Amino acid sequence: MARPRIDLHTHSTASDGTDTPSQLVAVAAAAGLDVVAITDHDTTAGWAPAAAALPPGMQLVRGAEFSCVSPTGRGDRDVAVHLLGYQFDPVHPAIVAEQKRLRLERVDRLRRMIGKMAADGYPVDIDAVFRLLPEGASAGRPHLARALVAAGVVGSVTEAFAELLHNGSPYYVPKADTPVRTAIDMVRAAGGVTVFAHPLARKRGRVVEPSVIAELAAAGLAGVEVDHPDHAPEDRELLRALAADTGLVATGSSDYHGANKTTPIAAETTSPDAFEELLAPVTGVETLTG
């Protein structure tokens, strides 16, 4: 009997993916996944439509990717990191308040970036960019990237990030993210579990030292994303060994964004044993099966 195929990190149009939540579920089914997690940035807006679209036998893990900030472990300035929260109570007051704050931060950041680019003559305007967002969606740089593609400034979302929207760009604007330990405590209080997303994705910029991940494990972090498209083989081995040493669950995920990235869904997966271990402590909400 074939082992279940599990992808624990995907995005829909509720944040910066290009598939609606129902389309995301259909894509997951077509790829042969048995379990898929919907983990949009700083929102749970995609949970209900994804659940309504579940085909028979498919399991849905409800989650979110939280925008966080963490010490690097090197004594330099803090770095932006992402934390995956799974199966937490979506109406827990702290979750509701912090996700709302983060979404407002995202809107403000995007408006300021658009203003900077418009001042330099780029053919983008606030209304055009925000028309790309479905109602209630969490705004992100990919929405600006798509506007730049539509305006003919660049040929692709990838090119937009490489040339204009990366963290070192003069148009980049930071946002006030959640301290990572605060986010871990918040998700745990809401009955969920947390996984450090793509912690050694060096192509994205600065990363934390492994010692920081070990400290977070002692503070309640449940897992670490090991098999991720942006992780080099040597970093996967480092993270796998770290997980074994600290008791963290090692997960694998595609970080699927639809047409905004070239990585297909199910490009990386989580083992059934790891999946079971990860969700064992959950008291927030149950997974759903179609």
C-alpha positions in Angstrom: 0.0 0.0 0.0 1.4 3.4 -1.0 2.4 5.8 1.8 0.4 9.0 2.0 1.9 12.0 0.3 1.8 15.1 2.4 2.6 18.8 1.6 2.5 21.1 4.6 3.2 24.5 3.0 1.1 26.1 0.3 -0.4 29.5 -0.6 -3.6 30.6 -2.3 -5.1 33.9 -3.4 -5.9 34.5 0.3 -2.3 35.7 0.3 0.3 35.6 -2.4 -0.6 32.5 -4.4 -2.4 32.5 -7.7 -4.8 29.6 -7.1 -8.0 30.2 -5.2 -8.3 28.0 -2.1 -10.6 25.6 -4.0 -8.3 25.5 -7.0 -5.4 24.8 -4.6 -7.2 21.8 -3.3 -7.9 20.6 -6.9 -4.2 21.0 -7.8 -3.2 19.1 -4.7 -5.5 16.2 -5.6 -4.3 16.2 -9.2 -0.7 15.9 -8.0 -1.6 12.8 -5.9 -1.5 14.4 -2.5 -3.3 12.8 0.3 -2.8 15.6 2.8 -2.3 19.3 2.0 -1.9 22.3 4.3 -3.1 25.7 3.4 -0.7 28.2 5.0 -1.4 31.7 3.7 0.5 34.6 5.1 -1.0 36.1 8.2 -4.6 35.0 7.4 -7.0 32.1 7.8 -9.3 33.5 5.1 -8.7 30.5 2.8 -9.7 27.8 5.3 -13.4 27.7 4.7 -13.3 27.6 0.9 -10.5 25.0 0.9 -12.5 22.8 3.2 -15.6 23.1 1.1 -13.6 21.9 -2.0 -12.1 18.8 -0.4 -12.5 15.7 -2.6 -13.3 12.4 -0.9 -10.4 11.0 1.1 -8.2 14.1 1.0 -7.1 15.6 4.4 -6.8 19.3 4.9 -4.4 20.8 7.5 -5.4 24.3 8.4 -2.6 26.7 9.1 -0.9 30.0 8.4 2.6 31.4 7.8 3.3 34.1 10.4 5.7 37.0 9.6 8.2 37.1 12.4 11.5 38.6 13.4 14.3 36.7 15.2 17.8 37.2 16.5 20.4 35.8 14.1 22.6 34.3 16.9 25.5 36.3 15.6 24.9 39.6 17.5 24.0 41.6 14.4 20.6 43.1 13.6 17.5 40.8 13.8 16.3 39.1 10.6 12.9 38.4 9.2 11.8 34.8 9.5 8.6 32.8 8.8 6.8 30.5 11.2 4.2 28.0 10.1 1.4 27.5 12.6 -0.9 24.5 12.2 -4.4 23.6 13.6 -4.7 26.5 16.0 -8.0 28.0 17.0 -8.6 30.8 14.4 -10.7 32.9 16.7 -8.3 32.9 19.6 -8.1 36.6 20.6 -4.3 36.9 20.3 -4.3 35.2 16.9 -7.1 37.4 15.6 -5.4 40.6 16.8 -1.9 39.8 15.6 -3.0 38.6 12.2 -5.0 41.7 11.7 -2.1 43.9 12.7 0.3 42.0 10.4 -2.1 42.4 7.4 -2.3 46.1 8.1 1.5 46.2 8.2 1.5 44.5 4.8 -0.8 47.0 3.3 1.2 50.0 4.6 4.5 48.4 3.4 3.1 47.8 -0.1 1.7 51.4 -0.3 5.1 52.8 0.6 6.9 50.6 -1.9 4.5 51.6 -4.6 5.0 55.3 -3.7 8.8 54.9 -4.0 8.6 53.2 -7.3 6.0 55.7 -8.7 8.2 58.6 -7.6 11.0 57.1 -9.8 8.8 56.9 -12.8 7.7 53.3 -12.7 4.2 52.8 -14.2 2.5 51.4 -11.1 -0.2 52.9 -9.0 -1.8 51.9 -5.7 -5.3 51.2 -7.1 -3.9 48.9 -9.9 -2.0 46.8 -7.4 -4.7 46.5 -4.9 -7.2 45.5 -7.6 -5.1 42.3 -7.9 -6.1 41.3 -4.3 -9.3 39.4 -3.6 -11.4 40.8 -0.8 -9.8 40.0 2.6 -6.5 38.8 1.1 -3.2 39.3 2.8 -1.1 41.8 0.6 2.4 40.9 -0.4 5.2 41.9 -2.7 4.1 39.3 -5.3 1.0 41.4 -5.9 3.3 44.4 -6.8 5.5 42.0 -8.9 2.4 41.0 -10.9 1.5 44.6 -11.5 5.1 45.2 -12.8 4.7 42.3 -15.1 1.3 43.6 -16.4 2.9 47.0 -16.9 5.7 45.5 -19.0 8.4 46.6 -16.6 9.7 43.0 -16.1 9.0 39.7 -17.7 8.1 37.6 -14.7 7.5 37.7 -10.9 10.9 36.1 -10.4 12.5 38.9 -12.4 10.6 41.6 -10.5 12.0 40.2 -7.2 15.6 39.8 -8.6 15.7 43.4 -10.0 13.4 45.5 -7.9 11.7 44.0 -4.9 14.4 42.1 -3.1 15.4 43.0 0.5 18.4 45.0 -0.6 16.5 47.1 -3.2 16.1 50.8 -2.7 12.3 50.2 -3.0 12.2 47.7 -0.2 10.3 48.7 2.9 10.5 46.6 6.1 7.4 45.9 8.2 7.0 45.4 12.0 6.8 41.6 12.3 6.1 39.5 15.4 9.0 38.4 17.6 9.3 34.7 16.8 9.1 33.5 20.5 5.9 35.6 20.9 4.4 33.9 17.8 5.3 30.4 19.1 3.7 31.1 22.4 0.6 32.6 20.7 0.0 29.5 18.5 0.6 27.1 21.3 -1.9 29.1 23.5 -4.4 28.7 20.6 -3.9 24.9 20.7 -1.7 24.7 17.6 1.9 23.7 16.8 4.7 25.6 15.0 7.4 24.8 12.4 10.2 27.1 11.5 9.8 27.6 7.7 12.8 27.4 5.4 15.3 28.6 8.1 18.4 28.2 5.9 17.1 29.5 2.6 20.3 31.5 2.0 19.4 32.6 -1.5 16.7 34.8 0.2 19.2 36.7 2.3 20.5 36.4 5.9 19.6 33.4 7.9 19.7 32.4 11.6 22.4 30.3 13.2 21.4 26.7 14.0 21.8 27.6 17.7 18.8 29.9 17.4 16.7 27.0 16.1 17.9 24.9 19.1 16.9 27.6 21.5 13.4 27.9 19.9 13.0 24.1 20.2 13.6 24.5 24.0 11.0 27.3 23.9 8.2 25.3 22.4 8.9 25.1 18.6 7.6 21.8 17.4 9.3 21.3 14.0 11.7 22.6 11.4 11.2 22.6 7.6 14.1 20.5 6.3 13.2 19.6 2.8 12.4 22.8 1.0 13.2 23.9 -2.6 15.4 26.8 -1.3 17.6 24.5 0.9 20.9 23.3 -0.3 21.7 19.6 0.2 24.3 20.3 2.9 21.8 22.5 4.8 19.2 19.8 4.7 21.6 17.4 6.3 22.5 20.0 8.9 18.9 20.7 9.8 18.1 16.9 9.8 20.8 16.4 12.4 19.7 19.4 14.4 16.1 18.1 14.5 17.3 14.7 15.7 19.4 16.4 18.4 16.7 18.7 19.7 13.6 16.6 19.3 12.1 18.8 16.5 10.0 17.1 13.8 11.6 17.4 10.4 9.1 18.3 7.7 9.2 18.7 3.9 7.1 21.1 1.9 6.9 22.7 -1.6 6.0 26.3 -0.5 3.7 26.3 -3.5 2.6 29.7 -4.8 0.9 28.7 -8.1 2.2 30.7 -11.1 4.1 33.2 -8.8 6.9 30.6 -8.4 8.1 27.8 -10.6 8.1 25.1 -7.9 5.2 22.7 -8.3 3.0 21.4 -5.5 4.3 18.2 -3.8 7.9 19.0 -5.0 8.9 18.2 -1.4 6.8 16.2 1.1 6.6 15.2 4.8 6.8 11.6 5.9 3.6 10.1 7.4 5.4 9.4 10.7 6.6 13.0 11.0 3.2 14.3 10.2 1.6 12.2 12.9 4.2 13.2 15.5 3.9 16.9 14.6 0.1 17.0 15.1 -0.1 14.8 18.1 -0.1 17.7 20.6 -2.8 19.7 18.8 -5.8 20.8 20.8 -7.0 23.7 18.6 -9.0 22.4 15.6 -9.0 19.0 14.0 -7.8 18.2 10.5 -10.6 17.8 8.0 -11.2 14.9 5.6 -13.3 15.1 2.5 
